[in-house]
Amino acid sequence: MKKYFLITIASFAMMLASCQTNTTLENNVVTTLFPQYSIARHLLDGIADVTFLLEAGQSPHDFEPTPSQVVSLNRAKAVFYTSEIVEPWIHNVEDTARGQLIDLSSNITLLEGHEDHETSLEDDHDHGDEDPHYWIDPANALLMLTTISETLIELFPEEEVILRSREETLRTGLSEVVTAYEDLLDPDQELDIVFAGHNAFGYLETYGIHVLSPYAGFSDDVLPTAQSLADFVTQMEELNTLILYVSSTDNQTIIEALIAALDGIETVEIFAIASVPRSLDLSTVTYEEMLMLNLEAIAESL
């Protein structure tokens, strides 16, 4: 056991040394969330490798890079990350990363964070005064695309023609997604939906879509009381809906309690899109497709 422990420590020390001394940039980029992975993967197909840090269904809020991932971060030509709010650990590699660290929120206006009130979903992760889930809005996807594309053209100038061509293809597709979101509701129409999970959907309010909690004081870590379930039933009746939006990564025990509280409840899955759920194939699904899956799910409430 002692010998194994010493070998493990030695291996870890070698990883750290590699992080600090290797100045060779690998022909790859690293991405922290699925949206930037999907964009970069499309742009760099056949040009360079793209690494995605999160596992299927993994939350970025609890993520910390492993030693081997730190090596990858340090050697990459570029690291595209969401923001220091979502990835506070990015500061740990600022002094060792050899390539560029690109904050994709730098040219995006973040919305104010949700305050806790009777119909707003409580945020059990401390994001401060700003809502960092900007990738939920397809209009922000276009801004991310610009930043990623311009960075890659700088890194791979010999590939500029093909990168700009692919950027234009993506821009056309994402613009169509934006239009679909804008056309979902009439200009004077608004839609309230109820979601039993972590609040990542505040940016949908841009399109008149309000994501509400099942009841005041909701947390996806705490089982509902009898009064909470009664409040949930009252809210669903007032909204005249039997659709409860859920996520496969959220607390299934709480979801089951809500379903049991009201006859006829139908659950519809919606995606935070930070990572890819196990039900979807990471190698084939795209950011645009997941945005449209969300829109199609929301349209079921109309």
C-alpha positions as CSV (number, residue, x, y, z in Angstrom):
1,M,0.0,0.0,0.0
2,K,2.8,2.4,0.9
3,K,4.7,1.7,-2.4
4,Y,1.5,2.3,-4.4
5,F,0.9,5.6,-2.5
6,L,4.4,6.7,-3.3
7,I,4.0,5.9,-7.0
8,T,0.7,7.8,-7.1
9,I,2.4,10.9,-5.5
10,A,5.3,10.6,-8.0
11,S,2.9,10.4,-11.0
12,F,1.0,13.4,-9.7
13,A,4.2,15.4,-9.4
14,M,5.2,14.5,-12.9
15,M,1.8,15.8,-14.2
16,L,2.4,19.1,-12.3
17,A,5.9,19.3,-13.7
18,S,4.5,18.8,-17.2
19,C,2.0,21.6,-16.6
20,Q,4.7,24.0,-15.6
21,T,7.6,23.2,-17.9
22,N,6.2,22.0,-21.2
23,T,6.1,25.0,-23.5
24,T,4.9,23.0,-26.6
25,L,1.4,24.0,-27.7
26,E,-0.6,21.0,-28.9
27,N,-2.7,21.3,-32.0
28,N,-6.0,21.5,-30.1
29,V,-8.3,23.8,-28.3
30,V,-10.2,23.1,-25.0
31,T,-13.8,24.0,-24.3
32,T,-15.6,24.1,-21.0
33,L,-19.3,23.9,-22.0
34,F,-21.1,22.1,-24.8
35,P,-22.1,25.3,-26.7
36,Q,-18.6,26.4,-27.4
37,Y,-17.5,22.7,-28.0
38,S,-20.2,22.3,-30.6
39,I,-19.2,25.6,-32.4
40,A,-15.5,24.9,-32.2
41,R,-15.9,21.3,-33.4
42,H,-17.8,22.4,-36.5
43,L,-15.3,25.1,-37.3
44,L,-12.2,23.0,-36.7
45,D,-13.3,19.7,-38.3
46,G,-10.2,18.2,-39.9
47,I,-8.1,21.1,-38.8
48,A,-7.5,20.6,-35.1
49,D,-8.8,18.6,-32.2
50,V,-11.4,20.0,-29.8
51,T,-11.5,18.8,-26.2
52,F,-14.7,19.0,-24.1
53,L,-14.1,18.9,-20.3
54,L,-17.6,17.9,-19.0
55,E,-18.9,14.3,-18.9
56,A,-22.4,13.5,-20.0
57,G,-24.9,15.1,-17.7
58,Q,-22.2,16.8,-15.5
59,S,-23.0,20.2,-14.0
60,P,-20.4,22.9,-14.6
61,H,-21.1,24.4,-11.2
62,D,-19.5,21.5,-9.3
63,F,-16.7,20.8,-11.8
64,E,-13.0,21.0,-11.1
65,P,-10.4,19.9,-13.7
66,T,-8.4,16.8,-12.9
67,P,-4.6,16.8,-13.1
68,S,-4.7,15.4,-16.6
69,Q,-7.2,18.0,-17.7
70,V,-5.0,20.7,-16.3
71,V,-2.2,19.4,-18.5
72,S,-4.5,19.7,-21.5
73,L,-5.6,23.2,-20.5
74,N,-2.0,24.3,-20.2
75,R,-0.9,22.9,-23.5
76,A,-3.9,23.9,-25.6
77,K,-3.6,26.7,-28.2
78,A,-6.8,28.2,-26.8
79,V,-9.2,27.5,-24.0
80,F,-12.7,28.8,-24.6
81,Y,-14.5,29.2,-21.2
82,T,-17.9,30.6,-20.3
83,S,-17.0,33.1,-17.6
84,E,-15.2,33.3,-14.3
85,I,-18.6,33.0,-12.6
86,V,-19.2,29.5,-14.1
87,E,-15.5,28.5,-14.1
88,P,-13.8,30.2,-11.2
89,W,-11.1,27.6,-11.3
90,I,-9.8,29.2,-14.6
91,H,-7.7,31.5,-12.4
92,N,-5.7,28.5,-11.2
93,V,-4.3,28.0,-14.8
94,E,-3.8,31.7,-15.7
95,D,-0.1,31.5,-14.9
96,T,0.6,28.1,-16.5
97,A,-1.5,28.1,-19.6
98,R,0.7,28.5,-22.7
99,G,-2.2,29.4,-25.1
100,Q,-5.0,31.9,-25.0
101,L,-7.7,31.9,-22.3
102,I,-10.8,33.2,-24.0
103,D,-13.7,34.5,-21.8
104,L,-16.7,34.1,-24.1
105,S,-18.8,36.4,-21.8
106,S,-16.6,39.4,-22.5
107,N,-18.7,40.8,-25.3
108,I,-22.1,39.6,-23.9
109,T,-24.4,41.7,-21.6
110,L,-25.3,39.5,-18.7
111,L,-28.7,39.8,-17.2
112,E,-29.3,40.5,-13.5
113,G,-29.6,37.4,-11.4
114,H,-33.0,36.2,-10.3
115,E,-34.2,37.4,-7.0
116,D,-36.0,35.0,-4.8
117,H,-39.7,35.7,-4.9
118,E,-43.0,33.8,-5.0
119,T,-42.8,32.6,-8.6
120,S,-39.1,32.7,-9.4
121,L,-37.0,29.6,-9.2
122,E,-34.5,29.8,-6.4
123,D,-30.9,29.6,-7.5
124,D,-29.0,27.3,-5.1
125,H,-25.6,28.1,-6.7
126,D,-24.2,31.5,-5.8
127,H,-23.8,33.4,-9.0
128,G,-23.7,36.8,-7.5
129,D,-25.6,39.7,-9.1
130,E,-25.4,38.3,-12.7
131,D,-27.1,35.4,-14.4
132,P,-24.2,33.5,-16.2
133,H,-26.4,31.1,-18.3
134,Y,-26.3,33.4,-21.3
135,W,-25.9,30.5,-23.8
136,I,-29.6,29.6,-23.4
137,D,-30.4,32.6,-25.6
138,P,-29.6,31.8,-29.3
139,A,-28.9,35.5,-29.9
140,N,-25.9,35.1,-27.6
141,A,-24.8,32.1,-29.5
142,L,-24.1,34.4,-32.5
143,L,-21.8,36.5,-30.3
144,M,-20.0,33.4,-29.1
145,L,-19.6,32.3,-32.7
146,T,-17.9,35.6,-33.6
147,T,-15.5,35.4,-30.8
148,I,-14.6,31.8,-31.4
149,S,-14.2,32.2,-35.1
150,E,-12.0,35.3,-34.9
151,T,-9.8,33.6,-32.4
152,L,-9.4,30.5,-34.5
153,I,-8.6,32.5,-37.6
154,E,-5.8,34.2,-35.6
155,L,-4.5,30.8,-34.5
156,F,-4.9,29.1,-37.9
157,P,-4.5,31.9,-40.4
158,E,-3.7,29.4,-43.2
159,E,-7.3,28.0,-42.8
160,E,-9.1,31.4,-42.9
161,V,-11.1,30.7,-46.0
162,I,-12.5,27.5,-44.8
163,L,-13.1,28.8,-41.2
164,R,-15.0,31.8,-42.5
165,S,-17.1,29.6,-44.8
166,R,-18.0,27.3,-41.9
167,E,-18.7,30.3,-39.7
168,E,-21.2,31.7,-42.3
169,T,-22.9,28.3,-42.4
170,L,-23.2,28.2,-38.6
171,R,-24.3,31.9,-38.5
172,T,-27.1,31.1,-40.9
173,G,-28.3,28.2,-38.9
174,L,-28.2,30.0,-35.6
175,S,-29.9,33.0,-37.1
176,E,-32.8,30.8,-38.1
177,V,-33.0,29.5,-34.5
178,V,-33.2,33.1,-33.2
179,T,-36.0,33.8,-35.6
180,A,-37.8,30.6,-34.5
181,Y,-37.6,31.8,-30.8
182,E,-38.8,35.3,-31.8
183,D,-41.8,33.8,-33.7
184,L,-42.9,31.4,-31.0
185,L,-45.2,34.0,-29.3
186,D,-47.1,37.0,-30.6
187,P,-45.5,40.4,-29.8
188,D,-47.9,41.1,-26.9
189,Q,-48.0,37.4,-25.7
190,E,-46.2,35.9,-22.7
191,L,-45.9,32.4,-21.5
192,D,-45.4,31.0,-18.0
193,I,-44.0,27.5,-17.6
194,V,-43.1,25.5,-14.5
195,F,-39.7,23.9,-14.1
196,A,-38.6,21.5,-11.4
197,G,-34.8,22.1,-11.4
198,H,-31.9,24.5,-11.2
199,N,-32.7,27.8,-12.8
200,A,-30.7,28.2,-16.0
201,F,-33.5,29.7,-18.1
202,G,-33.7,33.4,-17.2
203,Y,-32.6,34.4,-20.7
204,L,-35.8,33.0,-22.2
205,E,-37.6,36.1,-20.8
206,T,-36.1,37.9,-23.8
207,Y,-38.7,36.0,-25.8
208,G,-41.6,36.4,-23.4
209,I,-41.1,33.0,-21.8
210,H,-41.0,33.0,-17.9
211,V,-39.7,29.9,-16.2
212,L,-41.3,29.5,-12.7
213,S,-40.6,27.4,-9.8
214,P,-43.1,24.7,-8.6
215,Y,-43.6,26.7,-5.4
216,A,-42.1,29.5,-3.3
217,G,-38.8,28.5,-1.7
218,F,-38.2,25.7,-4.1
219,S,-34.8,24.0,-4.0
220,D,-33.8,20.9,-6.0
221,D,-31.9,19.7,-2.9
222,V,-34.8,19.8,-0.4
223,L,-37.9,17.6,-0.5
224,P,-41.2,19.5,-0.6
225,T,-43.4,19.8,2.4
226,A,-47.2,19.1,2.3
227,Q,-47.8,22.9,2.1
228,S,-45.3,23.2,-0.7
229,L,-47.1,20.5,-2.7
230,A,-50.4,22.2,-2.1
231,D,-48.9,25.5,-3.4
232,F,-47.6,23.6,-6.4
233,V,-51.1,22.3,-7.2
234,T,-52.6,25.8,-6.8
235,Q,-50.0,27.3,-9.1
236,M,-50.6,24.7,-11.8
237,E,-54.3,25.2,-11.6
238,E,-54.0,29.0,-11.8
239,L,-51.8,28.6,-14.9
240,N,-54.2,26.0,-16.3
241,T,-51.5,23.6,-17.2
242,L,-50.5,20.0,-16.5
243,I,-47.1,20.3,-18.1
244,L,-44.2,20.1,-15.7
245,Y,-40.7,20.8,-17.2
246,V,-37.9,18.6,-15.9
247,S,-34.3,17.8,-16.5
248,S,-32.8,14.4,-16.4
249,T,-30.0,15.7,-14.2
250,D,-32.2,17.1,-11.5
251,N,-33.6,15.5,-8.3
252,Q,-35.9,12.7,-9.5
253,T,-37.3,12.1,-6.0
254,I,-38.6,15.7,-5.9
255,I,-40.0,15.4,-9.4
256,E,-41.8,12.2,-8.5
257,A,-43.3,13.9,-5.4
258,L,-44.6,16.7,-7.7
259,I,-46.1,14.3,-10.2
260,A,-47.9,12.4,-7.4
261,A,-49.4,15.7,-6.1
262,L,-51.6,16.3,-9.1
263,D,-53.4,13.9,-11.4
264,G,-52.6,14.1,-15.1
265,I,-49.2,15.7,-14.8
266,E,-47.1,15.4,-18.0
267,T,-43.4,15.8,-17.8
268,V,-41.5,17.4,-20.6
269,E,-37.7,17.5,-20.7
270,I,-35.8,20.7,-21.2
271,F,-32.0,21.2,-21.4
272,A,-29.7,23.6,-19.7
273,I,-27.2,22.7,-22.6
274,A,-24.1,23.1,-20.4
275,S,-23.4,19.5,-21.1
276,V,-25.1,16.7,-23.1
277,P,-27.5,14.3,-21.3
278,R,-26.8,10.6,-21.6
279,S,-29.9,10.3,-23.8
280,L,-28.2,12.2,-26.6
281,D,-25.1,11.3,-28.6
282,L,-22.3,13.8,-28.0
283,S,-20.6,12.9,-31.2
284,T,-23.6,13.9,-33.4
285,V,-25.8,16.3,-31.5
286,T,-25.3,20.1,-32.1
287,Y,-25.8,23.2,-30.1
288,E,-28.4,24.4,-32.6
289,E,-30.3,21.1,-32.3
290,M,-30.5,21.4,-28.5
291,L,-31.7,25.0,-28.7
292,M,-34.5,23.8,-31.0
293,L,-35.3,20.9,-28.8
294,N,-35.9,23.4,-26.0
295,L,-38.1,25.5,-28.2
296,E,-40.2,22.5,-29.3
297,A,-40.6,21.5,-25.7
298,I,-41.8,25.0,-24.7
299,A,-44.2,25.1,-27.6
300,E,-46.1,22.1,-26.0
301,S,-47.4,24.6,-23.5
302,L,-49.1,26.7,-26.1
